[in-house]
């Protein structure tokens, strides 16, 4: 019979928890794909779009953006690929991410934190091609009034650019 008062019985002995060790600092993982491979995947996505295979382009660009989520070129191409496949909401999500990156870039410029001034337009307004792409994405998403308003902004931006040239 088991006697709770006796310490020498093996059934009564509880394991002593090991002393907790401090967690090691997380080590930065090496990139899964090199820059050259990212460039190749983007080029293949561009070719896929050129031959009408938007789904393949989306797949390739998702791979790139999984590794480098802030790649502005890949985000622009992804927005175009999503429009080509009829995915307005997906295109808008990519364009919104791109807009947040651009806003962060302008904030760095304003604060003088090392961003390159050549990378962004001076006025803070999205470029005319991005406005056109957004208007198409809004139309595909069923947001026709917003799409029309954005298209008008695109036309105005084109006129301003033509006058400046």
Secondary structure, 3 states (H helix, E strand, C coil): CCCCCCCCCCCCCCCCCCCCCCCCCCCCCCCCCCHHHHHHHHHHHHHHHHCCCHHHHHHHHHHHHHHCCCCHHHHHHHHHHHHHCCCHHHHHHHHHHHHHHHHHHHHHHHHCCCCCHHHCCCCCCCCHHHHHHHHHHHHHCCCHHHHHHHHHHHHHHHHHHHHHC
